Amino acid sequence: MQPPRRFLPSTALLAAFEAAARTGSVTLAARELSLTQSAVSRQIRLLEEQLEVELFARERQTIRLTAAGEAYVREIREALRKIGTASFNLRANPRGGTLNLAILPTFGTRWLAPRLPKFLALNPGVTINLATRLSYFDFRTDTLDAAIHFGRQDWPGAEMVLLRSEEVIPACSPELGKQRGFRSAEDLKATTLLSISTRPTAWDQWFLAQGVQAGSGQIMYFDQFATVAQAAMVGIGVALLPTFLIEDELASGRLVRALDLPMESPERYYLAWPPERSTHPPLVAFRDWLLAETADYRDI
């Protein structure tokens, strides 16, 4: 049943209220919306009259949200964001084939991006918008349709499908390798170890896989694999890196294997999405294509 008109205020009234609530000022809201101060005040008054609820307490030249206003703005802010996102996506692709995808930075730039032209050629009606995310987030409060995730199959409230496993190796600059002459896993304990901050136990896992007690030496952490690889290339230390993300560096000799002792990571790469987006056509097309692209990499 359609709600009464009084419960469906215009977006102009809602936008004026949200801007004033967020900035705490009618003047700043007016500036943001390119309206006069009196116009914004009038729109807020109209909204209050329509809802028959006081949203702001007025104190001289200031405004303060009432308890009702605070509760209401949280709800309508999400609605306005969704309307804005939907309008943006429709303008970008009038046929409505938009996929908002969260990616891991290095995986996205080094593995996914070079393959995307193939997907887009096979699906000319689809537009993909990419955003960087390093770990879990709440699909209910975000505009993203899906995410590339590295970890375990335990994303709360999301459906997931396995994409691929990975092999990691200790890698360093050719100069550091010659200088230190690494012969065994034990030798790495005396050098600076490099790792990504989202994998704080990676080196412990690698030493354990080699049958060696984890060392207590210095470990430097970085927020992206690209930065870890760069630090290794300039000789800062030995990095534990996925081989499929440093193929170019290994081929060119900018990085070498400090030791030829690979380890399969216990975590995997997954595609995750909220259940309500499971049948979203662009997601279905992307998921099917991605599973085909990674079919040979489920196990190393």
Buried (B, 14 or more C-beta within 10 A) or exposed (E): EEEEEEEEBEEBBBBBBBBBBEBEBBEBBBBBBEBEBEBBBBBBBBBBEBBEEEBBEEEEEEBEBBEBBEEBBEEBBEEBBEEEBEEEBEEEBEEBBBBBBBBBBBBBBBBBEEEBEEBEEEBEBBBBBBBEBBEBBEBEEBBBBBBBBBBEBEBEEBBBEBBBBBBBBBBBBEEBBEEBEBEEBEBBBEBBBBBBEBBEEBBEBBBBBBEBEEBEEEBBBBEBBBBBBBBBBEBBBBBBBBBBBBEEBBEEEBBBBBBEBBBEBEBBBBBBBBEEBEEBEBBEBBBEBBBEBBEEBEEE
